[in-house]
Amino acid sequence: MEQALQCNIGGIKCDKDTCDYRDDSVKVEDYDKWLNKPCPKCSSNLLTEEDYSNVQMLLQTAQMINSMTPEQLEALAGNTDNDEIVQMSVEMNGTSKMKFNIEEQ
Ligand SMILES: [Zn+2]
């Protein structure tokens, strides 16, 4: 069975409005190396501890959802077909708020 929830988190970008620094090649597994690292362009914090813990929380949530049985998922999501994949993407805007976009495929 495919994973119910695909978690596509990756890349790092500077949150400063006036700065366009981003590196999409950064993997979520390597986020700990970016914790509190200054932006190479404007030296503002690229990944705060709050951002980092939000990401970890999200990964745990995805893991939990993926370990659920189809019945549990159905109860959670309503009328979801078992083979339906829900894609969730997350944007972090630098104020440690996350925006969840859930797209049904
Ligand atoms: Zn920057």
Backbone and ligand atoms as CSV (ligand in chain L), in Angstrom:
chain,resi,resn,atom,element,x,y,z
A,1,MET,N,N,0.837,-1.205,0.000
A,1,MET,CA,C,0.000,0.000,0.000
A,1,MET,C,C,0.865,1.246,0.000
A,2,GLU,N,N,0.438,2.196,-0.792
A,2,GLU,CA,C,1.179,3.452,-0.807
A,2,GLU,C,C,0.924,4.234,0.478
A,3,GLN,N,N,1.821,5.078,0.779
A,3,GLN,CA,C,1.648,5.886,1.977
A,3,GLN,C,C,0.454,6.820,1.806
A,4,ALA,N,N,-0.324,6.905,2.849
A,4,ALA,CA,C,-1.508,7.758,2.788
A,4,ALA,C,C,-1.117,9.223,2.690
A,5,LEU,N,N,-0.072,9.535,3.352
A,5,LEU,CA,C,0.343,10.927,3.390
A,5,LEU,C,C,1.781,11.029,2.926
A,6,GLN,N,N,1.994,11.791,1.890
A,6,GLN,CA,C,3.347,12.013,1.429
A,6,GLN,C,C,3.811,13.357,1.950
A,7,CYS,N,N,4.915,13.321,2.583
A,7,CYS,CA,C,5.410,14.534,3.198
A,7,CYS,C,C,6.555,15.075,2.357
A,8,ASN,N,N,6.293,16.109,1.637
A,8,ASN,CA,C,7.342,16.684,0.800
A,8,ASN,C,C,7.890,17.944,1.450
A,9,ILE,N,N,8.834,17.740,2.303
A,9,ILE,CA,C,9.466,18.899,2.923
A,9,ILE,C,C,10.909,18.908,2.481
A,10,GLY,N,N,11.387,20.050,2.147
A,10,GLY,CA,C,12.783,20.130,1.759
A,10,GLY,C,C,13.111,21.525,1.289
A,11,GLY,N,N,14.365,21.759,1.137
A,11,GLY,CA,C,14.806,23.074,0.703
A,11,GLY,C,C,14.810,24.040,1.868
A,12,ILE,N,N,15.555,25.061,1.704
A,12,ILE,CA,C,15.628,26.064,2.755
A,12,ILE,C,C,15.599,27.416,2.070
A,13,LYS,N,N,14.918,28.356,2.702
A,13,LYS,CA,C,14.934,29.686,2.097
A,13,LYS,C,C,14.981,30.755,3.164
A,14,CYS,N,N,15.521,31.874,2.767
A,14,CYS,CA,C,15.631,33.000,3.680
A,14,CYS,C,C,14.252,33.643,3.846
A,15,ASP,N,N,13.901,33.965,5.074
A,15,ASP,CA,C,12.570,34.508,5.338
A,15,ASP,C,C,12.504,36.026,5.206
A,16,LYS,N,N,13.650,36.626,5.051
A,16,LYS,CA,C,13.659,38.075,4.958
A,16,LYS,C,C,13.049,38.524,3.624
A,17,ASP,N,N,12.142,39.480,3.709
A,17,ASP,CA,C,11.424,39.926,2.512
A,17,ASP,C,C,12.357,40.434,1.420
A,18,THR,N,N,13.401,41.091,1.838
A,18,THR,CA,C,14.285,41.741,0.880
A,18,THR,C,C,15.366,40.803,0.358
A,19,CYS,N,N,15.338,39.563,0.837
A,19,CYS,CA,C,16.398,38.618,0.472
A,19,CYS,C,C,15.783,37.456,-0.294
A,20,ASP,N,N,16.485,37.030,-1.346
A,20,ASP,CA,C,15.923,35.954,-2.166
A,20,ASP,C,C,16.731,34.667,-2.073
A,21,TYR,N,N,17.537,34.534,-1.015
A,21,TYR,CA,C,18.368,33.345,-0.905
A,21,TYR,C,C,17.510,32.094,-0.695
A,22,ARG,N,N,17.793,31.061,-1.463
A,22,ARG,CA,C,17.143,29.772,-1.238
A,22,ARG,C,C,18.024,28.648,-1.754
A,23,ASP,N,N,17.894,27.496,-1.136
A,23,ASP,CA,C,18.636,26.328,-1.586
A,23,ASP,C,C,17.692,25.131,-1.540
A,24,ASP,N,N,17.189,24.766,-2.706
A,24,ASP,CA,C,16.202,23.699,-2.774
A,24,ASP,C,C,16.820,22.309,-2.661
A,25,SER,N,N,18.136,22.241,-2.657
A,25,SER,CA,C,18.789,20.936,-2.604
A,25,SER,C,C,18.919,20.409,-1.172
A,26,VAL,N,N,18.599,21.250,-0.196
A,26,VAL,CA,C,18.713,20.837,1.202
A,26,VAL,C,C,17.615,19.824,1.533
A,27,LYS,N,N,18.013,18.717,2.133
A,27,LYS,CA,C,17.037,17.696,2.499
A,27,LYS,C,C,16.582,17.893,3.943
A,28,VAL,N,N,15.374,17.429,4.212
A,28,VAL,CA,C,14.820,17.609,5.554
A,28,VAL,C,C,15.651,16.859,6.602
A,29,GLU,N,N,16.298,15.779,6.181
A,29,GLU,CA,C,17.155,15.032,7.105
A,29,GLU,C,C,18.369,15.857,7.539
A,30,ASP,N,N,18.697,16.843,6.736
A,30,ASP,CA,C,19.873,17.661,7.037
A,30,ASP,C,C,19.524,18.987,7.712
A,31,TYR,N,N,18.263,19.140,8.075
A,31,TYR,CA,C,17.848,20.416,8.672
A,31,TYR,C,C,18.605,20.737,9.968
A,32,ASP,N,N,18.984,19.673,10.690
A,32,ASP,CA,C,19.705,19.950,11.944
A,32,ASP,C,C,21.021,20.681,11.698
A,33,LYS,N,N,21.609,20.466,10.502
A,33,LYS,CA,C,22.852,21.166,10.175
A,33,LYS,C,C,22.612,22.643,9.860
A,34,TRP,N,N,21.342,22.993,9.607
A,34,TRP,CA,C,21.020,24.369,9.226
A,34,TRP,C,C,20.440,25.175,10.382
A,35,LEU,N,N,20.297,24.517,11.496
A,35,LEU,CA,C,19.687,25.159,12.651
A,35,LEU,C,C,20.493,26.383,13.087
A,36,ASN,N,N,19.825,27.500,13.126
A,36,ASN,CA,C,20.432,28.769,13.543
A,36,ASN,C,C,21.617,29.213,12.693
A,37,LYS,N,N,21.648,28.737,11.448
A,37,LYS,CA,C,22.714,29.162,10.538
A,37,LYS,C,C,22.312,30.488,9.888
A,38,PRO,N,N,23.286,31.402,9.764
A,38,PRO,CA,C,22.970,32.681,9.132
A,38,PRO,C,C,22.849,32.545,7.622
A,39,CYS,N,N,21.980,33.342,7.046
A,39,CYS,CA,C,21.849,33.400,5.602
A,39,CYS,C,C,23.155,33.915,4.994
A,40,PRO,N,N,23.664,33.253,3.938
A,40,PRO,CA,C,24.919,33.715,3.315
A,40,PRO,C,C,24.797,35.101,2.700
A,41,LYS,N,N,23.576,35.507,2.390
A,41,LYS,CA,C,23.382,36.808,1.740
A,41,LYS,C,C,23.138,37.939,2.736
A,42,CYS,N,N,22.246,37.688,3.706
A,42,CYS,CA,C,21.864,38.801,4.586
A,42,CYS,C,C,22.097,38.487,6.062
A,43,SER,N,N,22.599,37.292,6.345
A,43,SER,CA,C,22.955,36.832,7.687
A,43,SER,C,C,21.806,36.778,8.696
A,44,SER,N,N,20.563,36.766,8.221
A,44,SER,CA,C,19.474,36.514,9.165
A,44,SER,C,C,19.328,34.995,9.349
A,45,ASN,N,N,18.676,34.589,10.414
A,45,ASN,CA,C,18.573,33.176,10.773
A,45,ASN,C,C,17.747,32.403,9.741
A,46,LEU,N,N,18.354,31.393,9.134
A,46,LEU,CA,C,17.650,30.632,8.102
A,46,LEU,C,C,16.645,29.639,8.677
A,47,LEU,N,N,16.977,29.030,9.803
A,47,LEU,CA,C,16.097,28.029,10.391
A,47,LEU,C,C,16.142,28.166,11.909
A,48,THR,N,N,15.085,28.740,12.449
A,48,THR,CA,C,15.039,28.915,13.895
A,48,THR,C,C,14.673,27.594,14.567
A,49,GLU,N,N,14.922,27.506,15.859
A,49,GLU,CA,C,14.584,26.285,16.582
A,49,GLU,C,C,13.088,26.016,16.535
A,50,GLU,N,N,12.325,27.085,16.495
A,50,GLU,CA,C,10.880,26.923,16.421
A,50,GLU,C,C,10.464,26.321,15.072
A,51,ASP,N,N,11.062,26.841,14.002
A,51,ASP,CA,C,10.801,26.274,12.669
A,51,ASP,C,C,11.173,24.791,12.647
A,52,TYR,N,N,12.345,24.511,13.212
A,52,TYR,CA,C,12.869,23.152,13.198
A,52,TYR,C,C,11.948,22.207,13.961
A,53,SER,N,N,11.484,22.634,15.140
A,53,SER,CA,C,10.620,21.747,15.913
A,53,SER,C,C,9.252,21.592,15.249
A,54,ASN,N,N,8.798,22.625,14.548
A,54,ASN,CA,C,7.557,22.499,13.775
A,54,ASN,C,C,7.692,21.432,12.690
A,55,VAL,N,N,8.834,21.436,12.038
A,55,VAL,CA,C,9.066,20.448,10.977
A,55,VAL,C,C,9.090,19.039,11.564
A,56,GLN,N,N,9.777,18.887,12.699
A,56,GLN,CA,C,9.841,17.568,13.338
A,56,GLN,C,C,8.448,17.079,13.730
A,57,MET,N,N,7.646,18.015,14.235
A,57,MET,CA,C,6.290,17.680,14.640
A,57,MET,C,C,5.468,17.212,13.439
A,58,LEU,N,N,5.668,17.908,12.345
A,58,LEU,CA,C,4.952,17.568,11.119
A,58,LEU,C,C,5.351,16.183,10.611
A,59,LEU,N,N,6.648,15.891,10.669
A,59,LEU,CA,C,7.127,14.583,10.222
A,59,LEU,C,C,6.537,13.475,11.086
A,60,GLN,N,N,6.460,13.747,12.389
A,60,GLN,CA,C,5.871,12.759,13.299
A,60,GLN,C,C,4.394,12.550,12.999
A,61,THR,N,N,3.704,13.645,12.697
A,61,THR,CA,C,2.290,13.542,12.345
A,61,THR,C,C,2.111,12.693,11.094
A,62,ALA,N,N,2.951,12.932,10.101
A,62,ALA,CA,C,2.874,12.162,8.857
A,62,ALA,C,C,3.132,10.687,9.130
A,63,GLN,N,N,4.122,10.424,9.981
A,63,GLN,CA,C,4.450,9.056,10.344
A,63,GLN,C,C,3.272,8.366,11.029
A,64,MET,N,N,2.636,9.117,11.909
A,64,MET,CA,C,1.509,8.577,12.652
A,64,MET,C,C,0.355,8.246,11.700
A,65,ILE,N,N,0.080,9.178,10.787
A,65,ILE,CA,C,-1.008,8.966,9.832
A,65,ILE,C,C,-0.714,7.760,8.946
A,66,ASN,N,N,0.550,7.633,8.551
A,66,ASN,CA,C,0.913,6.523,7.672
A,66,ASN,C,C,0.878,5.175,8.381
A,67,SER,N,N,0.921,5.186,9.701
A,67,SER,CA,C,0.887,3.918,10.423
A,67,SER,C,C,-0.546,3.511,10.766
A,68,MET,N,N,-1.506,4.354,10.410
A,68,MET,CA,C,-2.899,4.041,10.717
A,68,MET,C,C,-3.468,3.017,9.739
A,69,THR,N,N,-4.443,2.307,10.191
A,69,THR,CA,C,-5.146,1.379,9.307
A,69,THR,C,C,-6.092,2.178,8.413
A,70,PRO,N,N,-6.489,1.611,7.273
A,70,PRO,CA,C,-7.430,2.308,6.388
A,70,PRO,C,C,-8.717,2.715,7.115
A,71,GLU,N,N,-9.149,1.904,8.062
A,71,GLU,CA,C,-10.367,2.235,8.812
A,71,GLU,C,C,-10.162,3.476,9.678
A,72,GLN,N,N,-9.019,3.534,10.328
A,72,GLN,CA,C,-8.706,4.697,11.166
A,72,GLN,C,C,-8.605,5.956,10.314
A,73,LEU,N,N,-7.997,5.792,9.135
A,73,LEU,CA,C,-7.851,6.929,8.233
A,73,LEU,C,C,-9.207,7.429,7.757
A,74,GLU,N,N,-10.049,6.482,7.479
A,74,GLU,CA,C,-11.375,6.839,7.001
A,74,GLU,C,C,-12.129,7.642,8.052
A,75,ALA,N,N,-11.988,7.201,9.290
A,75,ALA,CA,C,-12.624,7.905,10.393
A,75,ALA,C,C,-12.063,9.323,10.519
A,76,LEU,N,N,-10.782,9.443,10.230
A,76,LEU,CA,C,-10.108,10.728,10.361
A,76,LEU,C,C,-10.456,11.665,9.202
A,77,ALA,N,N,-10.480,11.099,8.014
A,77,ALA,CA,C,-10.587,11.937,6.820
A,77,ALA,C,C,-11.985,11.948,6.209
A,78,GLY,N,N,-12.889,11.182,6.766
A,78,GLY,CA,C,-14.216,11.157,6.181
A,78,GLY,C,C,-14.304,10.130,5.082
A,79,ASN,N,N,-14.792,10.555,3.922
A,79,ASN,CA,C,-15.045,9.589,2.849
A,79,ASN,C,C,-13.844,9.406,1.927
A,80,THR,N,N,-12.725,9.078,2.490
A,80,THR,CA,C,-11.523,8.900,1.687
A,80,THR,C,C,-11.408,7.472,1.177
A,81,ASP,N,N,-11.180,7.335,-0.090
A,81,ASP,CA,C,-10.914,6.010,-0.638
A,81,ASP,C,C,-9.565,5.528,-0.129
A,82,ASN,N,N,-9.441,4.237,0.036
A,82,ASN,CA,C,-8.212,3.688,0.602
A,82,ASN,C,C,-6.981,3.962,-0.246
A,83,ASP,N,N,-7.192,4.029,-1.553
A,83,ASP,CA,C,-6.025,4.215,-2.412
A,83,ASP,C,C,-5.772,5.681,-2.758
A,84,GLU,N,N,-6.520,6.538,-2.114
A,84,GLU,CA,C,-6.360,7.950,-2.407
A,84,GLU,C,C,-5.137,8.513,-1.691
A,85,ILE,N,N,-4.418,9.305,-2.407
A,85,ILE,CA,C,-3.235,9.908,-1.803
A,85,ILE,C,C,-3.508,11.383,-1.547
A,86,VAL,N,N,-3.260,11.765,-0.354
A,86,VAL,CA,C,-3.417,13.172,-0.009
A,86,VAL,C,C,-2.032,13.785,0.079
A,87,GLN,N,N,-1.860,14.829,-0.662
A,87,GLN,CA,C,-0.565,15.473,-0.651
A,87,GLN,C,C,-0.640,16.742,0.184
A,88,MET,N,N,0.319,16.889,1.039
A,88,MET,CA,C,0.317,18.042,1.910
A,88,MET,C,C,1.629,18.785,1.740
A,89,SER,N,N,1.540,20.026,1.462
A,89,SER,CA,C,2.763,20.810,1.409
A,89,SER,C,C,2.682,21.907,2.454
A,90,VAL,N,N,3.801,22.316,2.895
A,90,VAL,CA,C,3.835,23.251,4.007
A,90,VAL,C,C,4.711,24.441,3.648
A,91,GLU,N,N,4.224,25.589,3.946
A,91,GLU,CA,C,5.043,26.777,3.769
A,91,GLU,C,C,5.322,27.366,5.134
A,92,MET,N,N,6.538,27.747,5.326
A,92,MET,CA,C,6.850,28.447,6.562
A,92,MET,C,C,7.211,29.876,6.206
A,93,ASN,N,N,6.597,30.794,6.872
A,93,ASN,CA,C,6.750,32.175,6.458
A,93,ASN,C,C,7.654,32.981,7.377
A,94,GLY,N,N,8.371,32.293,8.242
A,94,GLY,CA,C,9.327,33.007,9.065
A,94,GLY,C,C,8.767,33.487,10.388
A,95,THR,N,N,7.453,33.390,10.545
A,95,THR,CA,C,6.872,33.728,11.838
A,95,THR,C,C,6.487,32.447,12.575
A,96,SER,N,N,7.048,31.337,12.117
A,96,SER,CA,C,6.829,30.026,12.709
A,96,SER,C,C,5.401,29.522,12.551
A,97,LYS,N,N,4.664,30.162,11.693
A,97,LYS,CA,C,3.348,29.641,11.365
A,97,LYS,C,C,3.479,28.775,10.122
A,98,MET,N,N,2.710,27.726,10.090
A,98,MET,CA,C,2.774,26.871,8.921
A,98,MET,C,C,1.434,26.867,8.212
A,99,LYS,N,N,1.520,26.868,6.918
A,99,LYS,CA,C,0.327,26.806,6.112
A,99,LYS,C,C,0.251,25.416,5.495
A,100,PHE,N,N,-0.850,24.738,5.706
A,100,PHE,CA,C,-1.000,23.395,5.171
A,100,PHE,C,C,-1.836,23.448,3.914
A,101,ASN,N,N,-1.311,22.924,2.863
A,101,ASN,CA,C,-2.090,22.814,1.628
A,101,ASN,C,C,-2.379,21.348,1.379
A,102,ILE,N,N,-3.609,20.987,1.447
A,102,ILE,CA,C,-3.939,19.588,1.199
A,102,ILE,C,C,-4.575,19.480,-0.173
A,103,GLU,N,N,-3.914,18.707,-1.011
A,103,GLU,CA,C,-4.419,18.530,-2.368
A,103,GLU,C,C,-4.788,17.076,-2.555
A,104,GLU,N,N,-5.951,16.866,-3.077
A,104,GLU,CA,C,-6.350,15.496,-3.398
A,104,GLU,C,C,-5.942,15.208,-4.836
A,105,GLN,N,N,-5.370,14.021,-5.022
A,105,GLN,CA,C,-4.907,13.679,-6.367
A,105,GLN,C,C,-5.896,12.811,-7.094
L,1,ZN,ZN,ZN,18.839,36.203,3.505
